[in-house]
Amino acid sequence: MNELIQSVVYGDDFGKAIFLMVTGVGFVFLVQCVFYIVIKLFSRLS
């Protein structure tokens, strides 16, 4: 894990952009899954 952080901090701009894109897409996917679960839960309660 430390090697990944070091490669992002001291890497080139392309590597930083790829890291940011992958983490951003992963975060957006996680938020969409949470919204889906919350909507399913509320639809079963009502």
N, C-alpha and C positions, 0 to 999 in steps of 0.2 A: 504494500500500500504506500509505503514511504517512497518507493521508487517511482510510482505513478505520479505522486504529487511533485516530486523533484523534476520529472520529465515535463510536466505541465508548466511549472514555474520557470524552468531554464530552457524550455523548448522553443521552437520557432513559432511563428504566427499561425502557420497552417495546422500544426499540432494542437495549439491552443483553441483554434476555431473548431476542429473536429471534436475535441473534448467537450467544449461548450455545447455543440450541437447534440452530441450523444446524451449528455446529462440533461439538457433542456427537453429533448424528446421523451426521455424516460420520465422526467418529472411531470410533463403534461399528460402522458399516458397514465401515470399513477393517480393524478387528480381526476381524470375522466373515469377511472375505475371506481374511485370513492364516490363521485357523483352518481354513477350508475347504481351502486349499492344503496345509497341513500334514497334514490328515487324508487327503486324496487321495494325497499323497506316501507316507505311512506305509502306506496300504492297498495301494499298488503294490509296496512293498518286502517285504511279508509274504505 
